[in-house]
Amino acid sequence: MDFTRDEAQDAVAEVVVSLMERESARDMRLWPRLVDSGLLAVPIPQSHGGDGMGLLGASVLLTELAMDAAAVPALPTLGFGVLPLAASAPESVLAAVLPEVGKGAVLTAALNEPAAPFTSKPETTAITTGETTRVSGCKVAVPYAEQARWVVVPTNSGLALVDSDADGLVMTPTPASGGIPEYTVSLEQVEIPADRIWPTGLADLHHLALASIGSVADGLLEGAIVHTAEHLRTRHQFGRPLAQFQAVAQQIADLYIASRALHVAAVSATWALAHDDASPQHRERTDDDLEILAYLVADELPAAMQKCHHLHGGLGVDITHPMHRYYSQAKDIARWLGGASLRLDRLGARCSST
């Protein structure tokens, strides 16, 4: 296996870096610039007007955006939307949705139900009668639901693609740590065409969402460490840069180790998922890698961000300081995963023979 980026992936990274150097916005004002740059077409299949770079291309894009903690809907649109749809959705859905993403349409997915993060047995129901399907249920922690044009909704009958303005769909804003809007989504007999629901794809949705979250976590931690190292290099105390104090140097070294561990876990899981050869051994390895990645994100990422805050001496808690964006997004994605305890339980279950 070779985790090295190829020329096309390097080109994606260069375009993102160049864009971020030119633009000062790190919120939704950046989204039109991403659309104009053509970056949203990176993971879209060529048959639908994209670049066909799939998960590996999306991973590079998400990681580089996260390096600047950009609060834009790239993660839900690409990681929760485009990639899972391309993996399992019928052609009629792909033809209707994917070209619109390249023009700036936002997608998201309702991954969590109350007390059931990344649930594999959704309680949300979908009942089909003739050419109409009616969807009912409740989803929580849905990012960018109100801003999205479509929401991918896991149900007991498969994945459903629901218009965000459909009758019977109610969105309630819920508190979140950072600049990413989040909603509880209630569906009461929401009608969709029967061809907008398909029976397969929940496992693909979870796998691709985990890999995409891992790519974002990788970028967030690396970006936070860059800011922290620069602060320690330029901030003086007792006539010396903070970086020269032994206790400080030991803490930044711990952060570097945590960052490299998360990076290896993220690229390993992404590579394995992108090169799925359908063999049971490979799929088992991929599932293991994704569970390890999810646990590291939920457990190590928030702790590392806390240490970055500590090394900033309190400056980072100011919402005008960049560290606020990194820490807030890290807390949110760790919560989406269900937290460290849940992820450790799931990882332990994979290691158990009983």
Secondary structure, 3 states (H helix, E strand, C coil): CCCCCCHHHHHHHHHHHHHHHHCCCCCHHHHHHHHHHCHHHCCCCHHHCCCCCHHHHHHHHHHHHHHCCCCCCHHHHHHHHHHHHHHHCCHHHHHHHHHHHHCCCCEEECCEECCECCCCCCCCEEEEECCEEEEEEEEEEEECCCCCCEEEEEECCEEEEEECCCCCEEEEECCCCCCCCEEEEEEEEEEEEHHHEECCCHHHHHHHHHHHHHHHHHHHHHHHHHHHHHHHHHCEECCEEHHHCHHHHHHHHHHHHHHHHHHHHHHHHHHHHHCCCCCHHHHHHHHHHHHHHHHHHHHHHHHHHHHHHHHCCCHHHCCCCHHHHHHHHHHHHHHHCCCHHHHHHHHHHHHCCC
